Amino acid sequence: MPQRRIGPVPRSYLYVPGDRSEMLAKALGRGADALIVDLEDAVAPSVKDLARTRVHDWLAELAGPAEATADPRPEIWIRVNPGPAGLAESRLLAGPSVTGFCLAKCEGADEIAAHDEVLTAAERRQGLEPGVLALAPLLETASAVLDARSIALAPRVRHLQLGEADLCAELGIDRSDPAGPALSSIRTGILLASAAAGLLPPVGPVATDFTDLAGFARGTEALRGLGYRSRACIHPRQLALVHAVFTPSAQEVTAAAELLDRFTRAAESGSGVITGPDGRMIDEAVIRAARRILATRR
């Protein structure tokens, strides 16, 4: 059985079309922290069945003995189609090689509950740890965005993701400025819903023009400034920029580790507050930021 990623939270999620055997064969070596194998928009309706078969066979190969490598295998997520087709895909593909399922065009907690039932049965059937298969709803409509809090609180949800292309088309938002106020406020709302539910920060949206790396870098920096810690990519050339933005420096990691160590020792001695090198008070709020840095270290 392949090992799941143990360690840092993913910074990058690379989309891979499920019907492209040659891309699936290379996907694990692209350098992404996580993969999203797509059965939805990237696959034409005429080859959906073919894509399901190819992904099923690819996952079966991964379930065999894992090759010894220095790096852990990327997380593997499957983006399933909306409605009954997606439930059938979750039932077919749930297994030890899969981290979780991205629910395209998710509309609410009822849909998540249906997937939870399917995955619970799959875990029992395959002898997997209960709850090990996660869900990541994609919020692509105004209704879903307004219902983000209840969606975030649903079973198995690990993180949320905005589908901004569909959302902007529905709302008439101009996507030419990816850091514009309309999108920033929506992104912040999803971040708040995630934090309130105790989820990981949302995964940042894709940028469809993978040739504009300068614009992609600016947009990724803007996401980091909002509190995001990862981003979805549609092309491997985007990965290095995402990693550069979301990877803490060695100095930040060292400072965070030292701070956490000092705070832990102070707490053990009965103090909940320490003073930093600059004389400023450091309490639990500051420590949370240090823990976040350590969670994304490489």
Sequence and secondary structure as in RCSB ss.txt:
>XXXX:A:sequence
MPQRRIGPVPRSYLYVPGDRSEMLAKALGRGADALIVDLEDAVAPSVKDLARTRVHDWLAELAGPAEATADPRPE
IWIRVNPGPAGLAESRLLAGPSVTGFCLAKCEGADEIAAHDEVLTAAERRQGLEPGVLALAPLLETASAVLDARS
IALAPRVRHLQLGEADLCAELGIDRSDPAGPALSSIRTGILLASAAAGLLPPVGPVATDFTDLAGFARGTEALRG
LGYRSRACIHPRQLALVHAVFTPSAQEVTAAAELLDRFTRAAESGSGVITGPDGRMIDEAVIRAARRILATRR
>XXXX:A:secstr
      SS  SEEEEEETT HHHHHHHTTS  SEEEEESSTTS GGGHHHHHHHHHHHHHHHTS     SS   E
EEEEE SHHHHHHHHHHH STT  EEEETT   HHHHHHHHHHHHHHHHHHT  TT SEEEEEE SHHHHHTHHH
HHTSTTB   EE HHHHHHHHT  TTSTT HHHHHHHHHHHHHHHHTT    BB   S TT HHHHHHHHHHHHH
HT   EEESSGGGHHHHHHHHS  HHHHHHHHHHHHHHHHHHHTT S EE TTS EE HHHHHHHHHHHHT  
